[in-house]
Amino acid sequence: MCRLLAYQGAPVALADLIEKPEHSLCVQSYQPKEMTSGLLNADGFGFGWYDPARDSRPFRFRSTQPIWADANLGSLGRYVHSSCVLANVRSATPGLAVDLSNCQPFAFERILGLHNGFIQNFRQTLYRPIRDSLDDPFYKAIDGSTDSEHVFAFVLNTWERQGGTLEDALTESIRTLAVWAAKESVSVSLNLIFADGERLVASRYANRPEAPTLYWLADDPTFPEATIIASEPLFASRGWQCVPPGSVLTVDAESKISVQPIEMS
């Protein structure tokens, strides 16, 4: 299990998000509180951010080192300022390599994506159905071997095919993956966050009793005029709210937040 973080709001220094909070991603890498499996998140980390004055596409920094061991983090944390950031610390699923290509966030054109969760026995179960369903641009974009990157490509492929909103495509993708998982009798958990520089779309879903944790916080005094989505609260505040299991959360360009249940047909 990984720990995820997304931010949208007034421009902020990266360090204020991932280093300075009392329960920052740096702390969660070695002392997470709410992981359903694993003890550490030491198999790499990464963050992505948007700077539309320079490029409409996002920028990324990823590393296979534990976040606490990377000597570049201090300088990058002070240098990078953005109004939209995605970040994670990784706990690799057994059997999936600690390799830069497997480090998140993933990127495709203007979209960044994160995944916390797993597909049980991925290579023997949903690997082939997912890959067989992908159109060429999304198939070729997969660089690593993780279930996470395949799910990222699958959601974006669904969005490209059906049009509409990303949140609708995410909901439909989760429905499809849940059906495939049921046929294979395997567990899946799909906490996902997507960003395009103006909006955030996130899901909390598992086909087993306990879905990985996911919280959101809006317009807190610590980060006014901003919304944060995180696997664990970064600091003490009464404003943190749980994303309900089996739902999709959207933060639009005007910071309006909506939560919709994932209706399984």
FENMODA-V66297 format. One line per field, one symbol per residue. ss: DSSP state (H for helix, E for strand, C for the rest). phi: phi as a letter, one per 40 degrees, with the letter a starting at -180 (. if undefined). psi: psi as a letter, one per 40 degrees, with the letter a starting at -180 (. if undefined). A space follows every 10 residues. Layout:
BEGIN
ss=???
phi=???
psi=???
END
This chain:
BEGIN
ss=CCEEEEEEEE EEEHHHHHCC CCCCHHHHHH CCCCCCCCCC CCCCEEEEEE ECCCEEEEEE EEECCCHHHC CCHHHHHHHC EEEEEEEEEC CCCCCCCCCH HHCCCEEECC EEEEEEEEEC CHHHCHHHHH HHHCCHHHHH HCCCCCHHHH HHHHHHHHHH HHCCCHHHHH HHHHHHHHHH HHHHCCCEEE EEEEECCCCE EEEECECCCC CCCCEEEEEE CCEEEEEEEE CCCCCCCCCC EECCCCEEEE ECCCCCEEEE ECCCC
phi=.bbbabbaic dacddccbbc dcbcddcccb acbbccagbb bbbhaaabab accbacccbb bbacccccbc cccdcccccc bacabbaabb bccdgbccbd ccccccbafc bbababiabd fdccbcdcdc cccccddccc ccbbbccdcc cdcccccccc ccggcccccc ccccdccccc ccccfbcbbb cbbbbbgbbb bbbbaacbdb cdcabbabfc dcbcfabbba cbdcacaccc bcccdgabbb bcccgcbbbb ccccc
psi=hihihihhai hihddddedd idfidddede fidfheiidi gefiiiiiii geddidiiii hiieiideeh eedddddddh hiehhiiiih hhhhehigid eehiiiihbe hiiihhaihh fddecedddd ddehiddddd ehdaeidddd dddddddddd deaaiddddd dddddddddd dddefiiihg hihiieedih hiihiifidh iiihiihhfi ddgifihhhi dihdihieeh ihhiifihhh haeeehhihh ihhh.
END
